[in-house]
């Protein structure tokens, strides 16, 4: 049972984490996936559909950068709508996590 909760929590914050990473710097999907796999143990396969959805929702846009080790890489960057969404989600996350911490901290 705890494993199911953990997976749902990770999926719930995945878009916020991607927006946060892209708010710091443009990046390509494999780099984002590697960071999320390392930091929150999120599978690579979940990132690519999310990136496509975020692009179709207008939160990110792409551009190609030549690579010395193969084909050009598709980089993602936040759009203005993506920046606004990140700020809104970050505020909602702060309020939510504070409320959860209050409840968990008060538990015996």
N, C-alpha and C positions, 0 to 999 in steps of 0.2 A: 504493500500500500504506500509507504513513504516514497518509493521510487516513482510512482505515478504522480504524486504531488510535486516532486522535484522536477519532473519532466514538464509538467504544466506550468510551473513557475518560470522555468527557463524559456519556454515558448512564449509566455506572456510578456517577457521583457526583451525578447530578441530584437524586435524592431527598434526599441529604445536604444539598445546597445549599438546597433548598426548606425543609427542616427548620431549617437554620441561619438563613435569612432570617426565618422565622416565630418563631424563638426570640427574636429581637430586637423584633419588633412584628407585630401582626396585619396582614394585607394582602389585597388582592384579586388574583385570578389575573392580570389584565393587568399589574398593577404588578410581580408576581413574574416574569412572562414577560419584561417589558421589561428588568428588571435582569439576568436570566440571558442574554438576547440580547446585551446590551451588554457584560457582563463575561466570559462564556465562549462567546459566539457560538452559543448553543443556540436552535434554532428555536422559535417560539411554539407551534406545533402539538403539540409534545411535552409541554408543560406541562399542558394541560387534561386529557388522559387520566390523567396522573400525579396531578393534584389529585383527580380522581374516585376513583382507586384508593386514595389515601391516606385519603380520607374513608370509603370502604367498609371499609378496614382499621382504622378507629378512631383514626388518628393525628392527624387534624384534624377540626374541626367548623366549621360555617358560621353566619353571621348576616348579616342585611341592614342596610345603612346607606343612608339617603336620600342622593341625589346631586342637586346643584343643576344639573347639566348633563345630566340624563337619568334613566333608570330607576334604582331602587336598586341598589347594588353588593353583590355577595356577597363578604363578607370571610371569610377563613380564619384560624383560630387553632389552636395546638397543644392537644391534649388531654394529660392526664397520660401516657397511653401514648405520645403523640408526643414528649413531652419525654424520656421514658426511652429511646425509640428514637433520638432525636437524640444523647443522651449516649453511648449504646452505639456508634452508628455513628461518632461523632466520635473516640472512643477507638480503634476499629478502623482508621479512616482514618489516625490519627496513627502507629500501629504499622506499618501497611502502607507509608505514604509514607516513613517513616524507613528501613524495610528497602530500599525501592527506591532511595532517595537513597544509602544505603550501597553498594549494588551499582553504581549508575551512577557514583558518586564514585570507586569503586575501579577502574573501567574505564580502560584506557589510551587 
